[in-house]
Amino acid sequence: MTATQYFWRHPLAEQVREEGREEGRVEAKAEMVLHMLQWRGIEVPDAVRERVNACTDLDQLEVWAQRAMRAEDAAELFAGE
């Protein structure tokens, strides 16, 4: 009798799932940065929105989230960069 290999147990399937989870974390963090600015009444220009949404580095998004808590202007997210 042959053992049945289920795709979802295959290492490649796990890799694909993990990449999807990572993309989801990145998207959620970028969304949170933008929401934090909006909740604080700070206007978010399209250029800022595009840069935040284009970022795929969770560490960078975390830095921007911390800055979003204190920023007076959306451009302050990128101060010193």
C-alpha positions, 0 to 999 in steps of 0.5 A: 500500500502506498502512502498518500502525500497530502499537499498541505503537509508538503514543505513547499505548501508550508512555505507558501502559507508562511509567505502569505502570513508574512504578507498579511502581517506587513499589510496589517502593519502598514494599514495600522500606521496609516490609521494611527495618523488618521485617528489623530486627525493628521492628513495623509497625502497620497505620497505618504500612503503610497510609500507606507503601502509599498514598504515590505519591511516589518521593522521599518513599519514598526519604526513608522508606527512609533513615529506616528504616535508622536508625529504632528505631520505625516511627513515626520514618519520619514524624518532622518531617512 
